[in-house]
């Protein structure tokens, strides 16, 4: 899951970056 955070800054699309962070947040909270 850390890969999402590490790779997010490399993405050009802000939408995709936000999507990765939301996915990570959801997984950490068991959603």
VMD Tcl script that builds the backbone (N, CA, C; Angstrom):
set m [mol new atoms 93]
animate dup $m
set s [atomselect $m all]
$s set {name element resname resid chain x y z} {
  {N N UNK 1 A 0.828 -1.211 0.000}
  {CA C UNK 1 A 0.000 0.000 0.000}
  {C C UNK 1 A 0.858 1.256 0.000}
  {N N UNK 2 A 2.063 1.166 0.530}
  {CA C UNK 2 A 2.948 2.329 0.526}
  {C C UNK 2 A 3.286 2.752 -0.891}
  {N N UNK 3 A 3.244 1.788 -1.809}
  {CA C UNK 3 A 3.565 2.095 -3.205}
  {C C UNK 3 A 2.628 3.167 -3.753}
  {N N UNK 4 A 1.389 3.165 -3.284}
  {CA C UNK 4 A 0.428 4.171 -3.757}
  {C C UNK 4 A 0.925 5.570 -3.418}
  {N N UNK 5 A 1.383 5.743 -2.186}
  {CA C UNK 5 A 1.853 7.054 -1.734}
  {C C UNK 5 A 3.149 7.431 -2.440}
  {N N UNK 6 A 4.031 6.462 -2.625}
  {CA C UNK 6 A 5.323 6.742 -3.250}
  {C C UNK 6 A 5.170 7.088 -4.722}
  {N N UNK 7 A 4.213 6.457 -5.386}
  {CA C UNK 7 A 4.043 6.683 -6.821}
  {C C UNK 7 A 3.132 7.863 -7.137}
  {N N UNK 8 A 2.284 8.229 -6.196}
  {CA C UNK 8 A 1.322 9.303 -6.441}
  {C C UNK 8 A 1.971 10.594 -6.941}
  {N N UNK 9 A 3.061 11.071 -6.324}
  {CA C UNK 9 A 3.678 12.327 -6.762}
  {C C UNK 9 A 4.194 12.269 -8.200}
  {N N UNK 10 A 4.390 11.063 -8.726}
  {CA C UNK 10 A 4.919 10.919 -10.081}
  {C C UNK 10 A 3.817 11.053 -11.131}
  {N N UNK 11 A 2.569 10.959 -10.681}
  {CA C UNK 11 A 1.451 11.037 -11.623}
  {C C UNK 11 A 1.185 12.475 -12.029}
  {N N UNK 12 A 0.867 12.653 -13.309}
  {CA C UNK 12 A 0.580 13.999 -13.806}
  {C C UNK 12 A -0.872 14.383 -13.555}
  {N N UNK 13 A -1.733 13.363 -13.494}
  {CA C UNK 13 A -3.164 13.618 -13.335}
  {C C UNK 13 A -3.528 13.740 -11.860}
  {N N UNK 14 A -3.960 14.938 -11.457}
  {CA C UNK 14 A -4.322 15.161 -10.055}
  {C C UNK 14 A -5.457 14.228 -9.625}
  {N N UNK 15 A -6.350 13.924 -10.558}
  {CA C UNK 15 A -7.467 13.042 -10.244}
  {C C UNK 15 A -6.989 11.652 -9.856}
  {N N UNK 16 A -6.031 11.120 -10.609}
  {CA C UNK 16 A -5.508 9.797 -10.296}
  {C C UNK 16 A -4.775 9.823 -8.965}
  {N N UNK 17 A -4.018 10.892 -8.733}
  {CA C UNK 17 A -3.265 10.996 -7.482}
  {C C UNK 17 A -4.228 10.969 -6.301}
  {N N UNK 18 A -5.305 11.747 -6.421}
  {CA C UNK 18 A -6.312 11.800 -5.358}
  {C C UNK 18 A -6.955 10.427 -5.178}
  {N N UNK 19 A -7.194 9.753 -6.295}
  {CA C UNK 19 A -7.793 8.424 -6.243}
  {C C UNK 19 A -6.925 7.442 -5.475}
  {N N UNK 20 A -5.609 7.509 -5.687}
  {CA C UNK 20 A -4.694 6.623 -4.968}
  {C C UNK 20 A -4.745 6.892 -3.475}
  {N N UNK 21 A -4.736 8.164 -3.103}
  {CA C UNK 21 A -4.758 8.526 -1.685}
  {C C UNK 21 A -6.062 8.094 -1.024}
  {N N UNK 22 A -7.174 8.244 -1.755}
  {CA C UNK 22 A -8.472 7.827 -1.218}
  {C C UNK 22 A -8.497 6.312 -1.015}
  {N N UNK 23 A -7.954 5.581 -1.981}
  {CA C UNK 23 A -7.910 4.120 -1.883}
  {C C UNK 23 A -7.086 3.695 -0.684}
  {N N UNK 24 A -5.931 4.327 -0.501}
  {CA C UNK 24 A -5.060 4.009 0.629}
  {C C UNK 24 A -5.787 4.291 1.936}
  {N N UNK 25 A -6.406 5.445 2.033}
  {CA C UNK 25 A -7.129 5.838 3.244}
  {C C UNK 25 A -8.233 4.830 3.547}
  {N N UNK 26 A -8.978 4.446 2.520}
  {CA C UNK 26 A -10.077 3.499 2.702}
  {C C UNK 26 A -9.557 2.149 3.195}
  {N N UNK 27 A -8.458 1.679 2.631}
  {CA C UNK 27 A -7.904 0.380 3.021}
  {C C UNK 27 A -7.396 0.409 4.456}
  {N N UNK 28 A -6.784 1.521 4.843}
  {CA C UNK 28 A -6.266 1.636 6.207}
  {C C UNK 28 A -7.400 1.581 7.227}
  {N N UNK 29 A -8.576 2.061 6.839}
  {CA C UNK 29 A -9.710 2.090 7.744}
  {C C UNK 29 A -10.659 0.913 7.534}
  {N N UNK 30 A -10.259 -0.021 6.679}
  {CA C UNK 30 A -11.044 -1.234 6.510}
  {C C UNK 30 A -12.262 -1.089 5.618}
  {N N UNK 31 A -12.314 -0.025 4.805}
  {CA C UNK 31 A -13.440 0.142 3.898}
  {C C UNK 31 A -13.154 -0.638 2.627}
}
mol reanalyze $m
mol bondsrecalc $m
mol representation Tube
mol addrep $m
